[in-house]
Amino acid sequence: MRIETDRARAHLISVLDAVENPSDATMLMVLEAKPAASETAIHVTDLAMQACGGAAFSKHLSVERNFRDARAAGVMAPTSDVLHDFIGRALCGMPLF
């Protein structure tokens, strides 16, 4: 879980650097930010559910709530599918809209 969160943090720092110092890759990096974070959250909370076992469903822990919330990010606008489409368009030099 630590490796995944560190990887997501490093990506976010790269995105912030790109926004502060714009280049040709800035738009692509900004488009990548939400699906990358969402996919990391899903993976990390899935690992947490496995590590905690049945206790993960207890209301005394926030694991189950975080598990559900992580999945919500992928379907909230703009959805990860839409962002993946935008990323593909950007990589191919196509207009986003």
Contacts in CASP RR format, 6 or more apart in sequence:
PFRMAT RR
TARGET T0000
AUTHOR 0000-0000-0000
METHOD contacts of the structure
MODEL  1
MRIETDRARAHLISVLDAVENPSDATMLMVLEAKPAASETAIHVTDLAMQ
ACGGAAFSKHLSVERNFRDARAAGVMAPTSDVLHDFIGRALCGMPLF
1 44 0 8 1.000
1 47 0 8 1.000
1 48 0 8 1.000
4 40 0 8 1.000
4 43 0 8 1.000
4 44 0 8 1.000
4 47 0 8 1.000
5 40 0 8 1.000
5 44 0 8 1.000
7 40 0 8 1.000
8 36 0 8 1.000
8 37 0 8 1.000
8 40 0 8 1.000
11 32 0 8 1.000
11 33 0 8 1.000
11 36 0 8 1.000
11 37 0 8 1.000
12 33 0 8 1.000
12 37 0 8 1.000
14 29 0 8 1.000
15 29 0 8 1.000
15 30 0 8 1.000
15 32 0 8 1.000
15 33 0 8 1.000
18 25 0 8 1.000
18 26 0 8 1.000
18 29 0 8 1.000
18 30 0 8 1.000
19 26 0 8 1.000
19 30 0 8 1.000
27 90 0 8 1.000
28 87 0 8 1.000
28 90 0 8 1.000
28 91 0 8 1.000
31 83 0 8 1.000
31 86 0 8 1.000
31 87 0 8 1.000
31 90 0 8 1.000
32 83 0 8 1.000
32 87 0 8 1.000
34 73 0 8 1.000
34 78 0 8 1.000
34 80 0 8 1.000
34 83 0 8 1.000
35 74 0 8 1.000
35 80 0 8 1.000
35 83 0 8 1.000
35 84 0 8 1.000
35 87 0 8 1.000
37 73 0 8 1.000
38 70 0 8 1.000
38 73 0 8 1.000
38 74 0 8 1.000
38 80 0 8 1.000
39 80 0 8 1.000
41 66 0 8 1.000
41 69 0 8 1.000
41 70 0 8 1.000
41 73 0 8 1.000
42 70 0 8 1.000
42 71 0 8 1.000
42 74 0 8 1.000
44 70 0 8 1.000
45 63 0 8 1.000
45 66 0 8 1.000
45 67 0 8 1.000
45 70 0 8 1.000
46 67 0 8 1.000
48 56 0 8 1.000
48 63 0 8 1.000
48 66 0 8 1.000
48 67 0 8 1.000
49 56 0 8 1.000
49 63 0 8 1.000
49 64 0 8 1.000
49 67 0 8 1.000
52 61 0 8 1.000
52 63 0 8 1.000
55 61 0 8 1.000
56 63 0 8 1.000
56 64 0 8 1.000
56 67 0 8 1.000
57 64 0 8 1.000
58 64 0 8 1.000
73 80 0 8 1.000
74 80 0 8 1.000
78 86 0 8 1.000
86 96 0 8 1.000
88 94 0 8 1.000
89 95 0 8 1.000
89 96 0 8 1.000
90 96 0 8 1.000
END
